């Protein structure tokens, strides 16, 4: 099957196709940008300036114009992390049980109005 279709295939483009997401962020006074609730550092000379951010599947690139000024491993926000259970526990992490009321204590009387 591939041999039949191979002659019909065009060569791959010279330039790589970019699959990341571009957006603009402003550098805060702490020399950081915020991407999906995560903070990433950039050079201090960029405080107050707009930078372009390319968010890929595995990394985050920060550009000042056409110059790359920072590169970070992509972080997954805690509220989106798939490795956590619905209540925020990591796999294998057990929620501590509440201590039961000691049997030798008398419960305080409940008052009803």
Secondary structure, DSSP 8 states (H G I E B T S, - for coil): -HHHHHTT-----SS----SEEEEEE--TTSEEEETTEEEE--GGGTT-EEEEEE-SSEEEEEETTEEEEEEE----GGG-TTB-TTS-BTT----------TTS--------
